[in-house]
Amino acid sequence: MTRSMRTSVPGVPSTPSARSRLAATAAEIGMRPLNNVVPMNTPGVWFARKLIATVMAAAGPPVRGTAVTQVRSGVVRGEWVRAPGVDFGLRAIYYIHGSGYVLCSARTHRGLASQLSRKTGLPVFLTDYRLAPEHRFPAAADDVEAGYRWLLGRGIAPQDLVIACDSAGGHLALDLLIENGRRSRPQPAAVAMFSPLIDLTLALAAEQERRQRDPIISARAASRLPYAYTRDLPADTPRLRLTVPPGIALPPMLVQAGGTEMLSADARHLHEMVLAAGGSCELEIWPGQVHVFQALPLLTPEANRALDRVADFLRAAMISPADLSEKVS
């Protein structure tokens, strides 16, 4: 059975909080002009990475007492993130961070991962895939696939593994799902996406921007990031321009995007593709919110509410018939 977007979603506020409006205004005044002019040369990439790491650490620090375990296993790089009281077990979240393929890392997303761990009671494995421009396509996709296979190889069953991701991580996650289907590999139990980037040319974002200005960056400036990963490849290269094959076996998906961001167009496009292919996908557009607002709980109170909904969705996907029987008894 498919699920579609509703104009009014229970639990999703119809208007943004005052703090969220203030955060969006501050971003438009302070960050957008800077983001639009930072050059994509070596000093510019270094500065942009430092800037986003600073913002993420300040607005979404890890939960106090979070345990971090570094992973270096063959080609797999990343870290386990566990909120206080969360132990390793046979269930886990696989987190694929965003960055436009250029900017972020496992460390920048440690705070968001710790929040997910706290709310779900699950350990989170954050992949630290290789970034552009140092490493171009398909380096990041290969690393994400290796991380998924590594988790399954550790004894975590597909039905006990869920994926969460944001921005360019959404493109990487969708690519992984499509490749799983093409190669008859098992799919995870569910996928939650925050502000997924699906169109790497940013054409969908540019169209949305003509209707509403994104407070963080312009589509033209943002398009330079994935271009650093895809440089010299045609836009329609397989695994870059993603299409969901009809009838492919997909896990249930929950997609959240901010109402002020240009990538709300990508979220809608993904939602339509999944439904057209016969999959299950729920779309939530949170009014007044910026790109990946879930990672900024100190700036916007809606971040906590959105993550609660994601945690409920991911936990529900891993409930087995045995679990239900135990609850009934």
C-alpha positions in Angstrom: 0.0 0.0 0.0 1.3 3.4 -0.9 1.1 6.5 1.3 1.1 10.0 -0.1 1.6 13.5 1.2 -1.3 15.2 3.0 -1.8 18.9 3.0 -2.2 18.7 6.8 -0.2 16.1 8.6 -1.1 15.4 12.3 1.8 16.3 14.5 3.4 18.7 12.0 2.7 22.3 12.9 0.9 24.4 10.4 3.0 27.5 11.2 6.7 27.8 12.3 7.7 28.9 15.8 9.0 32.3 16.5 12.5 30.9 17.0 12.4 29.1 13.7 11.4 32.3 11.9 14.3 34.1 13.6 16.7 31.4 12.7 15.7 31.5 9.0 16.0 35.3 9.0 19.4 35.1 10.6 20.6 32.6 8.1 19.4 34.8 5.2 21.3 37.8 6.6 24.4 36.1 7.8 25.0 32.8 5.9 23.4 33.2 2.5 25.7 36.0 1.2 28.8 34.2 2.5 27.8 30.8 1.1 27.0 32.3 -2.3 30.6 33.7 -2.7 32.9 31.1 -1.2 35.0 29.9 -4.1 35.4 26.1 -4.8 39.2 26.2 -4.7 41.3 24.6 -2.0 41.1 27.5 0.5 37.4 28.0 -0.2 36.6 24.3 0.5 38.7 24.4 3.7 36.8 27.5 4.9 33.4 26.1 4.0 34.1 22.8 5.8 35.2 24.7 8.9 32.1 27.0 8.7 29.6 24.2 8.6 31.4 22.2 11.2 31.2 25.2 13.5 27.5 25.8 12.9 26.6 22.1 13.4 28.6 21.9 16.6 27.1 25.1 18.0 23.5 24.4 17.0 23.4 20.6 17.4 26.0 19.3 19.8 26.1 15.6 20.8 23.9 14.5 23.7 26.0 14.8 26.9 27.6 11.4 27.7 27.5 10.1 24.1 29.9 7.3 23.4 31.8 7.4 20.1 33.7 4.4 18.8 35.9 4.9 15.7 35.7 2.3 12.9 38.5 1.5 10.5 37.8 -1.8 8.8 39.2 -2.3 5.3 37.7 0.4 3.1 35.0 1.1 5.7 35.5 4.3 7.7 33.1 5.8 10.2 32.1 5.8 13.9 29.5 4.2 16.1 27.5 6.8 18.1 25.6 5.7 21.2 23.6 7.9 23.5 23.9 7.3 27.2 22.4 3.9 28.1 22.4 2.6 24.5 24.3 -0.7 24.1 25.4 -2.6 21.0 23.0 -5.2 19.8 21.5 -6.8 16.7 19.7 -3.7 15.6 21.2 -0.5 14.3 20.8 2.7 12.3 23.0 3.4 9.4 23.4 7.1 8.9 24.6 8.6 5.6 25.5 12.3 6.1 25.0 15.1 3.6 27.5 17.7 2.4 26.8 18.2 -1.3 29.5 15.5 -1.5 32.1 18.0 -0.3 31.6 19.5 3.1 30.5 17.4 6.0 31.8 14.3 7.9 30.9 11.8 10.5 32.1 14.3 13.1 29.8 17.1 11.9 26.8 14.8 12.2 27.7 13.3 15.6 25.1 15.5 17.3 22.3 14.5 15.0 23.3 10.8 15.3 23.3 11.0 19.1 19.8 12.5 19.1 18.6 9.6 16.9 20.3 7.1 19.2 18.7 8.6 22.3 15.2 8.7 20.8 15.4 5.2 19.3 17.5 3.4 21.8 19.7 2.2 18.9 23.4 2.5 18.1 24.1 4.6 15.0 26.8 3.9 12.5 27.9 7.1 10.8 29.7 6.4 7.6 32.7 8.7 6.8 32.7 8.4 3.1 35.3 10.0 0.9 34.6 13.6 -0.2 35.0 15.6 -3.4 36.9 17.3 -4.9 39.7 15.0 -3.6 37.6 11.9 -4.5 35.1 12.0 -7.3 32.3 9.7 -8.5 31.8 6.9 -7.6 34.0 7.0 -4.5 31.2 8.1 -2.1 28.7 5.7 -3.5 31.2 2.8 -3.2 32.0 3.7 0.4 28.3 3.9 1.3 27.7 0.5 -0.2 30.7 -1.0 1.6 29.4 0.3 4.9 26.0 -1.3 4.3 27.6 -4.6 3.4 29.9 -4.3 6.4 26.9 -3.9 8.8 25.2 -6.9 7.3 28.4 -8.9 7.6 28.5 -8.1 11.4 25.4 -10.2 11.9 22.7 -7.4 11.7 19.8 -8.7 9.7 18.3 -6.4 7.0 15.0 -6.3 8.8 16.9 -5.0 11.9 18.7 -2.3 10.1 17.3 1.1 9.1 18.8 4.0 7.3 18.7 7.7 8.0 20.3 10.4 5.9 20.2 14.0 4.9 20.9 16.2 1.8 23.4 14.5 -0.5 23.1 11.5 1.8 19.6 11.1 0.4 21.0 10.7 -3.1 23.5 8.2 -1.8 20.8 6.3 0.1 18.5 6.1 -2.9 21.3 4.9 -5.1 22.0 2.2 -2.6 18.4 1.1 -2.6 18.3 1.0 -6.4 21.5 -0.9 -6.5 20.2 -3.4 -3.9 17.2 -4.0 -6.1 19.3 -4.4 -9.2 21.6 -6.8 -7.6 18.9 -8.7 -5.6 20.5 -7.7 -2.3 18.3 -7.4 0.8 16.9 -4.0 1.6 16.9 -2.3 5.0 13.7 -2.2 7.1 13.0 1.5 6.5 14.6 4.7 5.4 14.2 8.3 6.8 15.5 11.2 4.8 16.0 14.8 5.8 16.0 17.3 3.0 17.2 14.9 0.4 19.2 16.1 -2.6 18.0 14.0 -5.6 18.7 16.2 -8.7 22.5 16.8 -8.6 22.1 19.5 -11.3 20.0 21.6 -8.9 17.5 22.3 -11.7 14.6 21.3 -9.5 15.9 23.5 -6.7 16.4 26.5 -9.1 12.7 26.1 -10.2 11.6 26.1 -6.5 13.9 29.1 -5.8 12.0 31.2 -8.4 8.9 30.7 -6.2 10.6 31.1 -2.9 14.1 32.2 -2.0 16.1 29.7 0.1 17.5 31.5 3.2 20.8 29.6 3.3 22.2 29.4 -0.3 21.2 29.9 -3.9 20.7 27.0 -6.3 23.5 28.3 -8.5 26.0 28.4 -5.7 24.9 25.1 -4.3 25.3 23.4 -7.7 29.0 23.8 -7.5 29.2 21.3 -4.7 27.9 18.1 -6.4 29.7 19.3 -9.6 32.9 18.8 -7.7 31.9 15.1 -7.4 30.5 14.6 -10.9 32.8 16.9 -12.9 33.1 16.0 -16.6 30.4 13.4 -16.4 27.1 13.8 -18.3 24.1 14.8 -16.1 22.2 11.6 -17.2 25.0 9.3 -16.1 23.6 6.2 -14.5 23.8 6.4 -10.6 23.9 10.2 -10.9 20.4 10.9 -12.4 18.4 8.5 -10.4 15.1 6.9 -11.4 13.2 4.4 -9.4 12.4 1.3 -11.5 8.7 0.3 -11.5 8.0 -2.6 -9.2 11.4 -2.5 -7.4 11.2 -3.8 -3.8 11.7 -0.7 -1.6 11.5 -0.3 2.2 9.0 2.2 3.6 10.3 5.7 3.5 9.7 8.9 5.5 10.9 12.2 3.9 11.0 15.4 5.8 12.0 18.8 4.3 11.8 22.4 5.4 9.2 24.7 4.0 11.7 27.5 3.2 14.3 25.4 1.5 14.7 24.9 -2.3 15.3 21.2 -1.8 11.6 20.8 -0.9 11.3 20.3 -4.6 13.6 17.4 -4.5 11.7 15.9 -1.6 8.4 16.1 -3.6 10.1 14.7 -6.7 11.4 11.7 -4.7 8.0 11.2 -3.1 6.3 11.1 -6.5 8.9 8.7 -8.0 8.6 6.2 -5.1 4.8 6.2 -5.3 4.8 5.8 -9.1 7.1 2.8 -8.7 4.6 1.2 -6.2 6.6 2.0 -3.1 5.5 3.4 0.3 6.6 7.0 1.0 5.3 9.6 3.4 6.3 13.3 2.8 6.3 16.0 5.5 7.0 19.6 4.6 7.6 21.5 7.8 6.6 25.2 7.4 9.2 27.8 8.0 12.1 25.3 8.4 15.5 25.5 6.8 17.6 22.8 5.2 18.2 19.8 7.6 16.6 21.7 10.5 16.6 18.4 12.4 20.3 18.9 13.1 19.8 22.3 14.7 17.8 21.7 17.9 19.3 24.7 19.7 18.0 27.0 16.9 14.6 25.5 16.2 12.3 23.7 18.6 10.7 21.8 15.7 13.9 19.7 15.3 13.0 17.7 18.4 9.4 17.1 17.3 10.5 16.0 13.8 13.1 13.6 15.2 10.4 12.1 17.5 8.4 11.3 14.4 11.4 9.8 12.7 12.2 7.7 15.7 8.7 6.3 15.9 8.8 5.5 12.2 12.1 3.7 12.4 11.3 1.7 15.5 7.9 0.7 14.1 9.6 -0.7 10.9 11.7 -3.1 13.0 8.8 -4.5 15.1 8.6 -8.2 14.4 5.6 -10.5 14.8 7.4 -11.9 17.9 7.6 -8.4 19.3 3.9 -7.9 18.8 3.1 -11.2 20.5 5.2 -10.2 23.5 3.3 -6.9 23.8 -0.1 -8.6 23.6 0.9 -11.2 26.2 
